């Protein structure tokens, strides 16, 4: 103090210092709460790890069974594919045989139709006594 005057700069310095101190204490409190929350999260994750470790042997065994079932299903599917291929080949052979039989029988039925038409025409001519002529 010079000549009875008060230096207000010191009040400003103390006020800024106290503000920074309060901000530091607030940040410290936030960090403490964050640490407590992360500790609870770590405990929960540890509990989950223990539960997974207890389930791991049974899960591994189950997955082994599923893998065996999948392998059996793959083998069965491969066999079914072979059977389907064989049936498709057989069906193709049957179609070819049916087509060949149709081509072989078709002219015979056409000729049989012509013969029946000729016989019925002749029979009609015989019965009626008329001159009904059938082109053969």
C-alpha positions as CSV (number, residue, x, y, z in Angstrom):
1,X,0.0,0.0,0.0
2,X,1.4,3.2,-1.0
3,X,-0.1,6.4,0.4
4,X,-3.2,4.7,1.7
5,X,-4.2,3.1,-1.6
6,X,-5.0,-0.6,-1.9
7,X,-3.5,-2.8,-4.7
8,X,-6.4,-4.5,-6.4
9,X,-4.2,-6.5,-8.7
10,X,-3.5,-9.0,-5.8
11,X,-7.3,-9.6,-5.5
12,X,-7.4,-10.4,-9.2
13,X,-4.4,-12.7,-8.9
14,X,-6.0,-14.5,-5.9
15,X,-9.4,-14.8,-7.6
16,X,-7.9,-16.3,-10.8
17,X,-5.8,-18.7,-8.7
18,X,-8.9,-19.8,-6.7
19,X,-10.8,-20.3,-10.0
20,X,-8.1,-22.4,-11.4
21,X,-7.9,-24.4,-8.2
22,X,-11.7,-25.0,-8.2
23,X,-11.5,-26.1,-11.8
24,X,-8.7,-28.5,-10.9
25,X,-10.7,-29.9,-8.0
26,X,-13.7,-30.3,-10.3
27,X,-11.6,-32.1,-12.9
28,X,-10.2,-34.3,-10.1
29,X,-13.8,-35.2,-9.0
30,X,-14.8,-36.1,-12.6
31,X,-11.7,-38.3,-12.9
32,X,-12.6,-40.1,-9.6
33,X,-16.2,-40.7,-10.8
34,X,-14.9,-42.0,-14.2
35,X,-12.4,-44.3,-12.4
36,X,-15.3,-45.7,-10.2
37,X,-17.4,-46.3,-13.3
38,X,-14.6,-48.0,-15.2
39,X,-13.9,-50.2,-12.1
40,X,-17.5,-51.4,-12.1
41,X,-17.3,-52.0,-15.9
42,X,-14.1,-54.0,-15.4
43,X,-15.7,-56.1,-12.7
44,X,-18.7,-56.8,-15.0
45,X,-16.3,-57.8,-17.8
46,X,-14.4,-60.0,-15.4
47,X,-17.6,-61.7,-14.4
48,X,-18.6,-62.2,-18.0
49,X,-15.1,-63.7,-18.7
50,X,-15.6,-66.2,-15.8
51,X,-19.0,-67.2,-17.1
52,X,-17.6,-67.7,-20.6
53,X,-14.8,-69.8,-19.3
54,X,-17.3,-72.0,-17.5
55,X,-19.3,-72.3,-20.7
56,X,-16.4,-72.8,-23.0
57,X,-16.0,-76.6,-22.7
58,X,-19.7,-77.3,-23.4
59,X,-19.6,-74.8,-26.2
60,X,-16.6,-76.4,-27.8
61,X,-18.3,-79.8,-27.4
62,X,-21.5,-78.6,-29.0
63,X,-19.6,-77.0,-31.8
64,X,-17.8,-80.2,-32.4
65,X,-21.2,-82.0,-32.6
66,X,-22.5,-79.4,-35.0
67,X,-19.4,-79.7,-37.1
68,X,-19.9,-83.5,-37.2
69,X,-23.5,-83.0,-38.2
70,X,-22.5,-80.5,-40.8
71,X,-19.9,-83.0,-42.2
72,X,-22.5,-85.8,-42.2
73,X,-24.9,-83.5,-44.0
74,X,-22.3,-82.6,-46.5
75,X,-21.5,-86.2,-47.2
76,X,-25.3,-87.0,-47.5
77,X,-25.7,-84.1,-49.8
78,X,-22.9,-85.3,-52.0
79,X,-24.5,-88.8,-52.2
80,X,-27.8,-87.3,-53.0
81,X,-26.2,-85.2,-55.7
82,X,-24.7,-88.4,-57.2
83,X,-28.1,-90.1,-57.0
84,X,-29.8,-87.1,-58.7
85,X,-27.2,-87.1,-61.4
86,X,-27.8,-90.9,-62.0
87,X,-31.6,-90.4,-62.0
88,X,-31.2,-87.5,-64.5
89,X,-29.1,-89.7,-66.7
90,X,-31.7,-92.5,-66.5
91,X,-34.5,-90.1,-67.2
92,X,-32.5,-88.8,-70.3
93,X,-32.1,-92.5,-71.4
94,X,-35.9,-93.1,-70.9
95,X,-36.7,-90.0,-72.9
96,X,-34.4,-91.1,-75.8
97,X,-35.9,-94.6,-75.6
98,X,-39.5,-93.2,-75.7
99,X,-38.6,-91.0,-78.6
100,X,-37.1,-93.9,-80.5
101,X,-40.1,-96.1,-79.7
102,X,-42.4,-93.3,-80.8
103,X,-40.6,-92.9,-84.1
104,X,-40.6,-96.7,-84.6
105,X,-44.3,-97.1,-83.7
106,X,-45.6,-94.0,-85.4
107,X,-45.4,-95.2,-89.0
108,X,-46.9,-98.5,-87.9
109,X,-50.0,-96.8,-86.4
110,X,-50.3,-94.6,-89.5
111,X,-50.2,-97.7,-91.7
112,X,-52.6,-99.5,-89.4
113,X,-55.0,-96.4,-89.7
114,X,-54.7,-96.6,-93.5
115,X,-55.4,-100.4,-93.4
116,X,-58.5,-99.9,-91.1
117,X,-59.8,-97.1,-93.4
118,X,-59.3,-99.3,-96.5
119,X,-61.0,-102.3,-94.8
120,X,-63.9,-100.2,-93.5
121,X,-64.3,-98.7,-97.0
122,X,-64.3,-102.0,-98.6
123,X,-66.7,-103.4,-96.0
124,X,-69.0,-100.4,-96.6
125,X,-68.9,-101.0,-100.3
126,X,-69.7,-104.7,-99.8
127,X,-72.6,-103.9,-97.4
128,X,-74.2,-101.1,-99.5
129,X,-73.3,-102.6,-102.8
130,X,-72.5,-99.2,-103.9
131,X,-69.3,-98.2,-105.6
132,X,-67.6,-96.4,-102.7
133,X,-64.0,-96.1,-103.5
134,X,-61.3,-95.5,-100.9
135,X,-58.0,-94.1,-102.0
136,X,-55.2,-96.2,-100.6
